[in-house]
Amino acid sequence: MLIESARQHILQHHTVKAETEPSDMTTEEKIAMKKRQERKEKILNHKVDGEMYINGNPRKWKELVLYKFNAVYRKEMTLEQLLEYLKRNNITFNQSKKLVIYPIREFLLYIAKEVGKDLNI
């Protein structure tokens, strides 16, 4: 029971949620929000070489990596710390840490390219 409630907490607080569309938004704001949502979906649906090293639904680990992208970009989090963050959020791996870091790194570089940032990792 406690484990299930912990899983629910993690899902609620660490899943990238779709933004609601308030009625008081301008047309430009709605268009910008729609474009942002489309970019996010494009990023989350991107296939990464080596993603089969990470067990479970690829969207879940990609959402977690996307959520922590800015921390990695600002050098507040290393790839090793990101890997530990994924483990703490019930993401499991079927290969060694050396192999698992590769798809995570590639996904971070893809995010950086999509958002127009230069990421050096």
Number of C-alpha atoms within 10 A of each C-alpha: 6 7 8 9 10 12 13 12 11 14 13 11 9 15 16 15 10 9 10 7 11 8 8 8 11 10 10 9 12 15 12 12 16 14 12 13 15 12 15 18 13 13 20 19 12 14 12 16 12 14 20 15 18 19 14 13 10 17 15 19 23 23 18 18 23 20 14 17 20 14 14 20 18 10 13 10 16 14 16 12 12 19 20 12 16 18 13 11 17 14 18 16 18 11 13 9 12 8 15 19 20 17 18 22 15 16 23 25 18 17 22 17 12 13 11 9 12 10 16 10 12
